[in-house]
């Protein structure tokens, strides 16, 4: 999969260095992934929240943070919409 908007992840890692290893591991796994459906994604990330066919929220750093992406399975693109704390997540308008 091709990850777009890495800038959001890089900025988040600067503010929350404890998330760096988790985000880097997630990125490495997604770079190698070839998901074609939300079901395939859930096989790898059972705790991810799939909302509709495109929106997915991952738990980061032992569920301390959240990572929201939109996925185009057809084109193999993962677009980072937001990454933040649980408090920030509560204000996201996903959908």
ZAMARGU-4260 file (C-alpha; in steps of 0.2 Angstrom, whole numbers, plus 5000, padded with zeros to 4 digits):
<rodrens>
0) 5000/5000/5000 | 5006/5018/4997 | 5004/5029/5012 | 5000/5048/5008 | 5002/5062/5020
5) 5016/5055/5030 | 5019/5073/5036 | 5005/5071/5048 | 5013/5056/5056 | 5030/5064/5056
10) 5023/5079/5065 | 5014/5068/5078 | 5030/5059/5082 | 5039/5075/5086 | 5025/5079/5098
15) 5023/5062/5105 | 5040/5053/5104 | 5033/5038/5114 | 5023/5034/5098 | 5037/5033/5086
20) 5041/5015/5087 | 5023/5010/5085 | 5020/5022/5070 | 5036/5016/5062 | 5031/4998/5064
25) 5013/5002/5057 | 5021/5011/5042 | 5032/4996/5038 | 5018/4984/5039 | 5006/4995/5028
30) 5020/4997/5015 | 5021/4979/5013 | 5002/4976/5014 | 4991/4973/4998 | 4974/4974/5005
35) 4959/4973/4993 | 4945/4973/5005 | 4942/4979/5023 | 4940/4961/5028 | 4958/4958/5023
40) 4964/4973/5034 | 4954/4966/5049 | 4963/4949/5047 | 4979/4958/5052 | 4972/4972/5063
45) 4958/4964/5072 | 4956/4979/5084 | 4955/4992/5070 | 4938/5000/5068 | 4932/4999/5050
50) 4919/5013/5047 | 4911/5010/5030 | 4922/5004/5016 | 4935/5018/5017 | 4938/5024/5035
55) 4948/5015/5047 | 4954/5020/5064 | 4969/5011/5072 | 4974/5010/5090 | 4992/5016/5092
60) 5004/5014/5107 | 4993/5002/5117 | 4977/5012/5113 | 4984/5028/5119 | 4983/5037/5102
65) 4972/5035/5087 | 4976/5035/5069 | 4962/5038/5056 | 4965/5034/5038 | 4955/5033/5022
70) 4959/5018/5011 | 4957/5016/4992 | 4958/4997/4991 | 4956/4998/4972 | 4972/5009/4970
75) 4982/5003/4985 | 4982/5020/4994 | 4981/5024/5012 | 4978/5042/5016 | 4982/5048/5033
80) 4967/5059/5039 | 4972/5062/5057 | 4982/5056/5071 | 4979/5061/5089 | 4975/5058/5107
85) 4959/5050/5113 | 4953/5068/5117 | 4957/5074/5100 | 4948/5058/5092 | 4932/5063/5101
90) 4931/5078/5090 | 4935/5070/5073 | 4921/5069/5061 | 4923/5052/5053 | 4911/5047/5040
</rodrens>
